Amino acid sequence: MVGRPVRGTGGFTMIEVLLASVLLGILIVGLAMFFASMLRQSDVVDDRTRALELARGGLEEMRTVDFDTVPAPSATYGPETIEKFERWFYVDTPIDTLGKARLVRCCVRFESANGNDSVSLSTIF
């Protein structure tokens, strides 16, 4: 004759189910925090990339400036506001022996998810 199954051996206890639920909840919260952090970092990288594009574009625009009209030894232009970015130009004489050469620096300031940030590029024209 086949015996009857012993009562209570066919499933999980309430403690096991509760423990599994707590562990699953901790895992889900951890994953949510990870994805939120990745989204914030993605925004920071996007802002820095846009600021770098604005700085490069600013230096290209400065190629068209007649530097004979720029007051010596230095000048500051800005801020020029583009979206949430502020772009500044600094023009200076790098070395006296270079004559008409000018050191041009373009600085773009912005507020990202990590706080205030800036990108700066410079070249000699």
N, C-alpha and C positions, 0 to 999 in steps of 0.2 A: 504494500500500500504506500502511496505517496504521502509524505508528511506535509503538513501545512507549514508555510513559511513562518519563521519567527517574526513576530511583530516588531517594527522599528529598524529592520535591517535593509529595507528597500529604497532608501533615499537619504537626503542630506538632513542634518539636524539644523535647527534654527540658528545656532551659533555659527555653523559653517557658512550658511547663507549670509548671515550678517557680516561675517569677516570678509567673505568674497566681495560683498557690496561695498564695504569700506575701502578695500584695496582697489577696486575698480574706480571708485570715486576719486581716490588720491591720484591714480594714473590719469584720469580725465582732466583733473585740475592742473596737473603738471604739464600735460600736452597743451592745454589752453594757454597757460602762461608762456610756454615756449613759442607758440604761434603768434601770440600778441607781441612778444619781444622781436620776433623776426619781421613782423609788419612794421614795427617802429624803426628798426634798423634799415629796412628797405626805404622808408621815407627819408631817413637821414642820407642815405646814399644817393637817392634821387635829387635831394636838395643840393648836395655837394657837386653832383654832376652838372646840374643847371647853373650853379655858381661858376664852375670852371668854364662852361660854354660862354657865359657872359663876360668873364675875364678875357678869354681868348678873343671874343668879338670886340671887346674894348680895345685891346692892343692892335687889332687890325684896323679899327677906326682911327686910332692915333697915328697910323702910317700916313694918313692924308693931311695931318696938321703941319703947317709951316712953322717950324720950330724957331725961326727968326722972330716970330711974334710972341713967343713965350718969354716972359720975364726971366732974366738970369738972376741968381743961379738956380732958383727953384720955383715951382708953382704947384698949386693943388687945385684940382677941378672936382667938383662933386658936392653933395651926393646926387647921383642920378638914380631915381627909384624906378625899378622895373619889377612889377609884381610885388613880391615880398622881399626883394633884394635891393641893397643899396650899393651902387658902384662908384668908386672914387678913383681918380687918377693922380699920381704924383710924378712930376717931371723934375729932373735934377741933372746937373752936370756931373758925370761920373769921375772924370779925371781931366784936369785942366789942359793936359797935352793933347787931348783928343779933339780939340777945336769945337766944332759945331755939334758933336755927338751929344745925345741926351739919353739919360737913363730914365725909362718910363716904367712905372709900376702901376698895375691895375689891381685894386683890392675890392673884393665883393664881400659884403657883410650880410648876414641873414640869421634868422632865428629858426633853428631846427628842433626836432623832438628832444635833442640832448642839450638844448640851450643855445646861447649865442655862438656863432661860428663864423669863420671867414676863410676865403681863398684868395691868394695873392700870386700874381705872375708878374715878371719883369723882363725887360729886354733893353738893348741899347740900339737906338736909331741914329 
